[in-house]
Amino acid sequence: MQFDELFDKGFICFGDDGKIMVSKLIEKDCYELLNISSSDQIALTDKNKGYLKWHRDKIFKR
C-alpha cells in the first residue's frame, strides 16, 4: 500500500508540523511492511495545513 492510499483511507495523516500521524489501527509491527517511519515528515504550506486539519477531523482514523 502506498502513502497516498493509506492517506486516502485515513490510516495516516500529517500534523501541522508535517510529521506523520499513524492510526492506532495500524500495529507498529506493520510499519516496516508499509514503509512507514515515525520520523517521516513532509514540507507544508499554509494551504496544505487547512486541508490536513480537515482530513484529521473528518477522515483520519485515530
RAWO-V874994 format. One record per run of one state. SS is the DSSP state (alpha for helix, beta for strand, coil for the rest). FROM is the first residue (numbers start at 1). LEN is the number of residues. If there is no record, write none. Layout:
SS | FROM | LEN
SS | FROM | LEN
//
This chain:
coil | 1 | 2
alpha | 3 | 6
coil | 9 | 3
beta | 12 | 3
coil | 15 | 4
beta | 19 | 4
coil | 23 | 5
alpha | 28 | 3
coil | 31 | 10
beta | 41 | 1
coil | 42 | 4
alpha | 46 | 13
coil | 59 | 4
//
